[in-house]
């Protein structure tokens, strides 16, 4: 098994600093630490990068599918298709280095988010009770998952679950929008008139994976919680729908699973972003779609590592067999 390696940019994360609200009040003077849903501050680590040390992208530039020249066919993108709007693809090669994209699709302000350490890719509506929020990367981790913050109230938000955990918005929830990861080839063939996010204007080696071999490692990075049940490897991908999870191994073997009012399907042809040095060369993890069994509409879901599902849904349901 290949060992998980990191570039120098990520090695700084290897020296975690445990949460100290008294100290962080000085770093975050506009965050209300008296309001929090966190019961054990030791769950939160400072991973190394400071606030905005991983720069989110605001108002990205997009161009047509036919004008894209950098993406390779199997590279993953996060797809967002909103009724009445041109479908959009947000390449993981950019989200790997920025983790959040603040965009607007028609009248819908969105935050496209990706946490490499738990493979969680979720798109949220940026409105909270009608108020617009703009998100950045705090540099903090909880259960190895990115802690976001909003610039308007300086509240902290948990990326995987879209919940405010510290500050004015503690306990509030963002609305997740149906989105999914698929290969660039699949997106482009289905949406020849679609749009794709352009290369950001930062000096990054886009297309390179700074977490080489991570999804083949035996232990999550900076995670101190319990391992998943049923002998499921912590870094196996699972498809999360609500509070249920289907191991990727089962879905790959069966191809399609009908579970109540949803249908989960797997087809080959998407590279793992967290395997090979170049993202497009990663092992095939397949394309996942989750749809409503009656209408065929896309359903909100996430493809995340098993340890992260167990951490945030400890009482969740594991669909390990028929």
N, C-alpha and C positions, 0 to 999 in steps of 0.2 A: 504494500500500500504506500502511495506517495505521501510524504510528509507535507503538512501545511506549512508554507513559507510565506513571508511577507517582505515587501520592499521597505526601504528605509522610511518612506512616507508613513507606513503603517506600524513600524516598530515602536514609534512613540506611544502607541496604544497599549504596549505590553507592560506598562508600569501604572496600573490603575490607582486612583486615589478615591477612597471611599467618601461617601456623601458627608458633608459637614455643613448643615444649613446655616450655622452662625458665620462660617467663612463665606459661603456662597451668597449671603445677604450683601456682603461687600462687593462681590463680583456682579451681582444681579440686584442693584438697589431698587429697581422698579418692579420686582417680582414679589408678590405677597406670599411669603412662606408660611403665614399663619393659616392659609387655606390650602389643604392638601388631602388627597385620598391615599397617600403613601403611609402605611403603618410601620414600615421598617425602612429607615433611610439607608440601611446598609445594602438594600437592593440596587441603589443608584451608584454608579461609578462615574468618575471623570476619566474618560478614555485617553486623554492626551490633547487632542485639538481643542482650542478655546472656542468660545461662542463665535460662530461664522468662520471658524477655521476651515470647515468644509463649506464652501460658498454655495448657497442655493441659487438657482437661476430664476430670474424674474422676467416675464414677458419674452419668452423665447421666440426666435425667428424660425419659421417653418418654410419648407419648400415642397414642391410636388414630388411624388414618387419617381417620376421619370427623370428628375434632376439629381437624384441621390447617387453618389459615386463612391462613398466611403464604406458603407455597410456591406458585410459579406452575407451570403444567403441564409446561413443558419443562426446568425446572431439574434439574441432575444430583443424584442421591443415590448413596451407596455402599450397596449392598444386601447384607445378610448373612442367609442362610437356613440355619439349623442344624437337622438332623433332630430332630423332636420339640419344637421351640421355635417361638414366633411369629416370623415374618419381621420384620426390622428395617431401617429406612432411616435413614441418617445423611446429612443434607443437606450438600452441598459448600459452601453459603453459610455454614455454621458452621465446617466444616473449613478453609475458606480463611483464617480468622482464628485458628484454634487448632491445626490440623495433626495433633493426636493426641487421640483419645478413648479413655480407659481404661474399659472396661465389662465386664460379665459377662452371658453369655447362657446361662441355665441353669447348668450346672456348668463352662462354658467361659469362662475369663477372656480377654478379647480386647483388642487395641489396634487401633483403626481409624485408619489413617494416610493423610495426603494431603500431598504436596509440590507446591505450585503451580508452582515453577520447572521441574520436569520432568514435571508432570502425573501423577505416580505415585500411585496409590491402592491400598494393600494392607492387608489385615486379617491380623494375626498372633495366634497363641495366646501369651498372656503368660507361659506357664510355660517355664522353662529347666531341664531335668533335674528336673522336679517342683517347682522353686522358683518362687514367684510373683514377677513383676516389674511395676513400675509405671513408665510411660515419660513423659518430658518432652522439651521442645525445647531443645537445647543452645545454639542461636544460631550453630552452626557449619555450614558447607556443604562438601561434597566432590563435585566434578564437578557443582556446582550442585544437589546433592541434600541434603535435610535430614539432619543428624546428630542422632539421638535420644540420650537417655541414660536409664539406669534409676536410680531413686532408691535402690534397695537397695545397689548396689555402685558407683554413679557411673561405670559403664562407658559408653563411647560405641558407638552402633549406627548402621549405615548403613540408612536407611529403604528404599531401593529394593530392596535385596537381603536385608535382615533379618539382617545379619551383624554380630557384635561386632567393632569395629575397634581399640578402645583400652581397656585396663583388664582387670579380672578376667575378663570374658567375651570377650576378644579371640579370634577364631576360632570362637566358638560361633555357632550359627544358630537363628533363630526359625522355627517352623513357620507357613507361610502357610496361610490357610483360603480355600476358594473364596468369592469375592465379586466384585462387578462394579458398574460404573457404569451407571445407566440414568436415564431421566427420572422425575420424580415421578409423572407421569401413568401411565406404564407400571407402575411399582411399585404404585400405588394401585389400578389396575384389576385387577391380578393378585392383590393381597393386601388386599381391602377390610377384613379383620379384623386387618391388620398393625399394627405400631407404628412411630412415627417420633420421632426425637430432637426435643425441644422447644428453643426458643430459649434459649441460655445467658444467664445473668444478668450479662453484661459490656456496657459501653457501646461497642458496635461497630455500624457501619452494615451489619448483616447483609443480604445480598442484593446489595451493591455489590461489584464486582470491583476490587481495588486494583492490578491488573496489566493495565490496559486495553490491548488490542491485542497482548498478549504472544505469543499463538500465531500471530500474523501477522508477527512480526518475523523478521529474517534471522539473528540471532545470539542464542544463549542468554545469559541474564544471569549474570555472574560465572562464566563457563565458559572455560577456556583449553585444552581438549583438542582432539583431532582431530574433524573433521566426519565424519558417516557416509559409508560407501562408496556406490557406485551412483548418485551424484548425488542422493541422497535429502536433501531439505531438513532441516536440523537440528531444526526444530520441527514436522516432520510427526509426527502420532501414529502409533505402531506398536502392534500387539498382540503382546505378549511371552508366549510359552508356553515355559517352561523356558529353553533357550538359543537359541530361535528367535524371529524377529520377522517379522511380516507388515505391510507398509505399509498404512495405513488407506485410501489411494487405491485399492489393489488390491481390498481387501475391499469397499469401497463399490461399486466397479464390478461385482464378481461377485456380491455379495449373500451368497453362502455358499461356503466353501472347505472341502473335505474333505482333511485332511492326515494320513495314517496313522491313528492312533487318536483323533484329535480332529476336531471340526467347529467352524468359526468362522462366525458369522453376523452380518450387519449389517442393521439396519432404521432408517429415518429417525425423527427425532423426539427428539433430545436437544440442548440448548443447550450450547455451549462455555462453560465457567466462566471462560475466560481471553481473552475477546474483547471484548464490549461492556461499557459501564459498569455496567449492571445485568445480573446473571448470566443471568436468564431471557430476556434479549433477544439472547443470543449466537447466532452462526451455528450451523447444524445440523451436528453431528459424528456423529450417529447413535448407536444403542444396539448394544452388542456383547455377544454371549454366546459362551462357549467351553464345549463339552460333550464328554463321552466318546462316541465314535462308536458304541459297543456298548450302553452302559447309559443314555445320555442324561443322566448326572450332570454337574453343573457341575464345571469343571476350573479349578484355580488359574491365574490369568493376570493381566496388568497391561496397561493402555493408557497408554503413556508416550511421551515425545518421543524421536525417533530418536537424538539426540545422547546421551541418557542410556543408552539400550540399548548403544550403541557404547562408551561409557565403561566400563560395568560388565561387558559381555560382548564384549570386543574380538575374540574368536575365535568369536563367535556366528554363527548361520546366518541369512542374509537371504533370505526367500522373496519375491523381487521379481516373479516370473512363474511361470506354470504349467510 
